[in-house]
Structures are given as C-alpha cells and as structure tokens.
Amino acid sequence: MNQITFFEAATAFAPWLEPTDAELAAIEREMPVLIAETELLDAQIQVLDRPVSELDERRLRRARRRLLAARTVLTNHTACGVSGGAA
C-alpha cells in the first residue's frame, strides 16, 4: 500500500500555487473591509439571543457606518485606477 507521509502532503503544493504579490496587495487593500464586516457580524451575534437595547442599536449603527466607510474607501481607491491585477 502506497502511503503519503505528512511531510509529502505538506510540501506537495507547487510554488506557483502561492499568492502573487499582486494578490497579496489586493488582500491588504481589502483588509479594512474584512475587519469592518467582522465587527458588524460580532455586533449582530451579540444581539441574537436578547432584546436589542439602545446601546446595542448604537453599536450596530456604528459597525454599519464603519463598514460603509471602508467599502467607500476601497471603491474610491479602485475607481482611481489603482489595481493590483488580482482576480
């Protein structure tokens, strides 16, 4: 029986499967949006099992505004012609 060792499985990927510099730059540009989405999701999860208080409403509103602002910055950055060429 031909078994694959852990080392062979971990090193089986070819170097060209790694993200390119352009792809890493695109991820870096999108990071503020990803963080804002995570913060909004955290705020939404916190109010799932209890009545929404005024503080919760403010927390959700702030999280939505941060997400909208991050998306706006990313869209404006992309619209200005700055692209990394990543898919």
N, C-alpha and C positions, 0 to 999 in steps of 0.2 A: 504494500500500500504506500502510495506516494503522499507524504505529509508535508505541509508548508509550515515552516517554523515561524515564530513571531517576528524574528528579525527579517526574514524574507518578506513577510506580509507588510511590515512597516516600511521597508525600503523598496517595495515593488513599484512605487509610483515614479514615473519618469520626471526629470527636472522640468520639462516643458509643461507639466501639469500645474506647476506653481503659478500663483497670480503674477501678472506682469506689473511693472512699475506703474503703468497707466491705470490698471485695475486697482492697485493699492491706493493710488492718488484719488480715484473716484470714490472708493470706500471712505477715505479720510474726509473728503468733501461732504459725504452724506452722513457722517457720524453725528453731527448736531441734530439732524432729523431723527436718526435712530434713537438717540438719547431722549429726545423730547417725546417720541412715541412711547418709549418705555415708561417715562414718568407719567404720561397720561394713562397708560394701562394700569400702572400701580395705583393711581388715584381712583380709577374705576373699580378695581378689585377691592379696594378698601371699603367701598360703599355697597358692595353686593349684598351683604347679609345684615344690613341695618338701615334704619331710616336716614335719609340724607339730611344732615344738619346744615346750618348756614356756613359753617367752616368748611364742610365738605364741598358745598357748592362753589365757594371761593377757590378751593384747591383745584377742583375740576376746571373751573373757568381759567385759572392761571395756567394750568397744564395745556389746555386747548390753545390759549394765546401763544405760549412758548412754541408749540408745535407749528402753529400757523406762521409765526415769525421765522422759525428755522426753515420751513418749506419755502417761504418767500425769498429768503436769502439764497437758498440753493437754486431756486428757479431763476432769480436775477443773475446769479453767478453763471448759470448755464446759458441763459439768454444772451449774455455779453460775449459769447463765443469762446468761452474758456471751457474746453472739454478735454478729457483725458484719453478719449478714444476707446474707452472700455464699454463693453456691452451693457 
